[in-house]
Amino acid sequence: SGPASVEEMRWWLSTLPRGTDAVVMENSAVAPELQALAFRWLQPCCTVLTNVRPDHEEVWGRGEENAASALCSGIGDPGGMTCPEHPVVLPRSVAEKQCVQRLLSAQHCRLLPCGEGNAFKETHLALVQEVCRLFGFDERQSRAAAAALPPDVADFAFFREGDGVLAAAFSANDTESTEQLFVSTGWSREETTLLFNARKDRVRRFRSFLPWIRSFPWKKVCVTGGRPLFLSSPAVYSPLLDAPSLAGFIRSTGRVFGCGNVAGTPLEYLESKFLQFRERQDGVS
């Protein structure tokens, strides 16, 4: 959300092929005063609001309402002049929240709730389907096409290293999503080592995860990445400086559930796995 991010966005836009009809972009601003810039500059045809779970509490404040206030301030036009009734596609559970209704109504937005599934992927496919319906595409074909896309490098997935296995949920940045992903593994917490990847610019995220971490009897809790100033029990710090060191950690540990943040060593590891997969695919073809 700083100058580097703005320049990166401008560079990315400049690389788009001529004749591109549409792009999908994430508003990655953190500072509340920057939230509205993407909407003001790009004037999107619609916005997808996936959730308003607490995050970035060091700048947004604590709790769901503060998160909603920050996120919704970047959607729509308070004056209703440039984009009246801006369509916002969102899960029904989010649309039913009074704070979301109030904030987006003030921004002159039109809420388009969609169904939700038991797993996050089903909810995401429902969001895709509703956006495609909004723009006149066939709903079933659109959903099927989205479901057939290959996984993204940071998607939730399992990776085996010798006798160990990593459930990579590093991209889930809130405890609710993280808990859902862990439950989907079917693993016993007593037999699972929790690996939290911390970022120096997300200092409060580990603190926000601590109540969830302490609620369960993990085999072990390890923190890697940016070392928190005060490392609270039961966590211990494990410096994993590169992808090979993470692979070795998995081999020697057994079941590892990774969460917190993807940037840093986890992303390096996932990219190396993604590259290996692509090379195998190219070899087969």
GIWOZI-V282960 format. One record per residue. N is the residue number from 1. RES is the residue in one letter. PHI is phi in whole degrees, -180 to 180 (NA if undefined). Layout:
n=N res=RES phi=PHI
n=N res=RES phi=PHI
This chain:
n=1 res=S phi=NA
n=2 res=G phi=-99
n=3 res=P phi=-55
n=4 res=A phi=-64
n=5 res=S phi=-66
n=6 res=V phi=-64
n=7 res=E phi=-65
n=8 res=E phi=-63
n=9 res=M phi=-64
n=10 res=R phi=-63
n=11 res=W phi=-62
n=12 res=W phi=-62
n=13 res=L phi=-62
n=14 res=S phi=-70
n=15 res=T phi=-88
n=16 res=L phi=-66
n=17 res=P phi=-62
n=18 res=R phi=-61
n=19 res=G phi=90
n=20 res=T phi=-64
n=21 res=D phi=-87
n=22 res=A phi=-156
n=23 res=V phi=-134
n=24 res=V phi=-114
n=25 res=M phi=-129
n=26 res=E phi=-98
n=27 res=N phi=-81
n=28 res=S phi=-95
n=29 res=A phi=-64
n=30 res=V phi=-106
n=31 res=A phi=-60
n=32 res=P phi=-55
n=33 res=E phi=-70
n=34 res=L phi=-99
n=35 res=Q phi=-57
n=36 res=A phi=-81
n=37 res=L phi=-64
n=38 res=A phi=-60
n=39 res=F phi=-65
n=40 res=R phi=-65
n=41 res=W phi=-76
n=42 res=L phi=-100
n=43 res=Q phi=45
n=44 res=P phi=-65
n=45 res=C phi=-76
n=46 res=C phi=-160
n=47 res=T phi=-128
n=48 res=V phi=-107
n=49 res=L phi=-113
n=50 res=T phi=-76
n=51 res=N phi=-166
n=52 res=V phi=-128
n=53 res=R phi=-69
n=54 res=P phi=-57
n=55 res=D phi=-163
n=56 res=H phi=47
n=57 res=E phi=-64
n=58 res=E phi=-68
n=59 res=V phi=-121
n=60 res=W phi=-89
n=61 res=G phi=93
n=62 res=R phi=-89
n=63 res=G phi=95
n=64 res=E phi=-67
n=65 res=E phi=-65
n=66 res=N phi=-68
n=67 res=A phi=-63
n=68 res=A phi=-62
n=69 res=S phi=-61
n=70 res=A phi=-66
n=71 res=L phi=-68
n=72 res=C phi=-70
n=73 res=S phi=-67
n=74 res=G phi=-97
n=75 res=I phi=-123
n=76 res=G phi=83
n=77 res=D phi=-125
n=78 res=P phi=-57
n=79 res=G phi=-85
n=80 res=G phi=68
n=81 res=M phi=-91
n=82 res=T phi=-79
n=83 res=C phi=-150
n=84 res=P phi=-68
n=85 res=E phi=53
n=86 res=H phi=-63
n=87 res=P phi=-75
n=88 res=V phi=-123
n=89 res=V phi=-90
n=90 res=L phi=-157
n=91 res=P phi=-61
n=92 res=R phi=-59
n=93 res=S phi=-64
n=94 res=V phi=-78
n=95 res=A phi=-63
n=96 res=E phi=-82
n=97 res=K phi=-74
n=98 res=Q phi=-61
n=99 res=C phi=-65
n=100 res=V phi=-68
n=101 res=Q phi=-59
n=102 res=R phi=-65
n=103 res=L phi=-67
n=104 res=L phi=-75
n=105 res=S phi=-64
n=106 res=A phi=-66
n=107 res=Q phi=-93
n=108 res=H phi=59
n=109 res=C phi=-107
n=110 res=R phi=-111
n=111 res=L phi=-84
n=112 res=L phi=-122
n=113 res=P phi=-70
n=114 res=C phi=-131
n=115 res=G phi=-69
n=116 res=E phi=-133
n=117 res=G phi=-108
n=118 res=N phi=-72
n=119 res=A phi=-113
n=120 res=F phi=-61
n=121 res=K phi=-64
n=122 res=E phi=-64
n=123 res=T phi=-65
n=124 res=H phi=-63
n=125 res=L phi=-65
n=126 res=A phi=-65
n=127 res=L phi=-64
n=128 res=V phi=-60
n=129 res=Q phi=-60
n=130 res=E phi=-68
n=131 res=V phi=-63
n=132 res=C phi=-65
n=133 res=R phi=-61
n=134 res=L phi=-58
n=135 res=F phi=-98
n=136 res=G phi=88
n=137 res=F phi=-87
n=138 res=D phi=-66
n=139 res=E phi=-64
n=140 res=R phi=-66
n=141 res=Q phi=-65
n=142 res=S phi=-65
n=143 res=R phi=-65
n=144 res=A phi=-63
n=145 res=A phi=-65
n=146 res=A phi=-67
n=147 res=A phi=-66
n=148 res=A phi=-86
n=149 res=L phi=-64
n=150 res=P phi=-66
n=151 res=P phi=-64
n=152 res=D phi=-78
n=153 res=V phi=-59
n=154 res=A phi=-103
n=155 res=D phi=-67
n=156 res=F phi=-61
n=157 res=A phi=-160
n=158 res=F phi=-109
n=159 res=F phi=-135
n=160 res=R phi=-97
n=161 res=E phi=-132
n=162 res=G phi=61
n=163 res=D phi=-87
n=164 res=G phi=-103
n=165 res=V phi=-145
n=166 res=L phi=-107
n=167 res=A phi=-96
n=168 res=A phi=-90
n=169 res=A phi=-116
n=170 res=F phi=-64
n=171 res=S phi=-79
n=172 res=A phi=-78
n=173 res=N phi=-105
n=174 res=D phi=-140
n=175 res=T phi=-71
n=176 res=E phi=-65
n=177 res=S phi=-64
n=178 res=T phi=-63
n=179 res=E phi=-63
n=180 res=Q phi=-60
n=181 res=L phi=-68
n=182 res=F phi=-64
n=183 res=V phi=-58
n=184 res=S phi=-66
n=185 res=T phi=-73
n=186 res=G phi=76
n=187 res=W phi=-80
n=188 res=S phi=-84
n=189 res=R phi=-66
n=190 res=E phi=-64
n=191 res=E phi=-108
n=192 res=T phi=-119
n=193 res=T phi=-91
n=194 res=L phi=-88
n=195 res=L phi=-113
n=196 res=F phi=-102
n=197 res=N phi=-94
n=198 res=A phi=-96
n=199 res=R phi=-120
n=200 res=K phi=-65
n=201 res=D phi=-94
n=202 res=R phi=-131
n=203 res=V phi=-65
n=204 res=R phi=-85
n=205 res=R phi=-65
n=206 res=F phi=-61
n=207 res=R phi=-61
n=208 res=S phi=-71
n=209 res=F phi=-83
n=210 res=L phi=-56
n=211 res=P phi=-59
n=212 res=W phi=-66
n=213 res=I phi=-59
n=214 res=R phi=-75
n=215 res=S phi=-79
n=216 res=F phi=-132
n=217 res=P phi=-87
n=218 res=W phi=-65
n=219 res=K phi=-61
n=220 res=K phi=-162
n=221 res=V phi=-121
n=222 res=C phi=-119
n=223 res=V phi=-117
n=224 res=T phi=-130
n=225 res=G phi=81
n=226 res=G phi=-70
n=227 res=R phi=-72
n=228 res=P phi=-60
n=229 res=L phi=-60
n=230 res=F phi=-120
n=231 res=L phi=-88
n=232 res=S phi=-84
n=233 res=S phi=-61
n=234 res=P phi=-98
n=235 res=A phi=-78
n=236 res=V phi=-125
n=237 res=Y phi=-89
n=238 res=S phi=-127
n=239 res=P phi=-72
n=240 res=L phi=-110
n=241 res=L phi=-88
n=242 res=D phi=-155
n=243 res=A phi=-61
n=244 res=P phi=-61
n=245 res=S phi=-69
n=246 res=L phi=-68
n=247 res=A phi=-60
n=248 res=G phi=-64
n=249 res=F phi=-61
n=250 res=I phi=-65
n=251 res=R phi=-59
n=252 res=S phi=-88
n=253 res=T phi=-103
n=254 res=G phi=104
n=255 res=R phi=-81
n=256 res=V phi=-126
n=257 res=F phi=-110
n=258 res=G phi=-96
n=259 res=C phi=-152
n=260 res=G phi=105
n=261 res=N phi=-154
n=262 res=V phi=-94
n=263 res=A phi=-64
n=264 res=G phi=104
n=265 res=T phi=-59
n=266 res=P phi=-58
n=267 res=L phi=-65
n=268 res=E phi=-60
n=269 res=Y phi=-64
n=270 res=L phi=-63
n=271 res=E phi=-65
n=272 res=S phi=-66
n=273 res=K phi=-67
n=274 res=F phi=-64
n=275 res=L phi=-65
n=276 res=Q phi=-61
n=277 res=F phi=-63
n=278 res=R phi=-64
n=279 res=E phi=-66
n=280 res=R phi=-66
n=281 res=Q phi=-62
n=282 res=D phi=-65
n=283 res=G phi=-67
n=284 res=V phi=-69
n=285 res=S phi=-76
